[in-house]
Amino acid sequence: MSAAARATSVPTAVARLLLLVVVATFPTLAAWTYFVVWAHTPWMKVLYAASKVVQAALPLLGWWALNMERRPARGSAAEFPSQAARPGAALAGLISGGAIGGVVLAAFAGPLPAWLPFTEIARNIHERLVDLGAATPLRFLLLALGLSVAHSLFEEYYWRWFLFGQLQPRMPLPAALALSGLAFASHHWIVVDSFLGGQHRLAVTLPLTLTVAVGGAWWAWLFRRHRSLLAPWLSHLLVDGALMAVGWQLVKHAL
């Protein structure tokens, strides 16, 4: 490589690294802004929408301005001789999502009520629904469908296709899985902590957030294994659907 090419590549590499740091941390900062600082104000919905626009644009900035690769995450050429999506992606997503979602529903029907302060959580969820203008049964249903179907796909695009897809060639696979999973879970800390009113952080918020991190790493592995977002998206969709069902059971009497 010529000296001029090296001089050009160094700033580009630094810019790419900085973008990955922003991608990993921006959703957490955004969640803290609209879910904590500006909660219960008219600005909450505006900041939420604006944060999603920025979040969607960050991978585009990497692909188009910094020439970062857009192909799905993969292993070595010997391991994956073809970049075509592997068969069975939909089945893997449905089975894993159904299993995880089933565990969520079974836990809600079983041990969780003795561990989690559901009365307080229900009150806080209802307050957020009021803030979002979704405190009626129909609006809750529309919100639940949007989060389970569209937003889960959006998160797979952002966390698995872009962040994990960019981390994997730059570090060992276990590190990429762990780092992308923790980054994905970090903004869930803000959400869970808000629902718990800032209480029970070590006993409840931390274990739940780490569980989300494991889920994020699992979906990244599914993405790598099947070379397609279909598997992690369907799995994510079913898990979010189970969580929305739990949310409905908590707040339905207040809607």
Helices and strands as residue ranges (DSSP letters): H 3-32, I 33-37, H 43-60, I 61-65, H 89-109, H 112-115, H 118-131, H 137-145, I 146-151, H 152-155, I 156-164, H 165-167, G 168-170, H 173-195, I 201-205, H 206-226, H 230-251, G 252-254
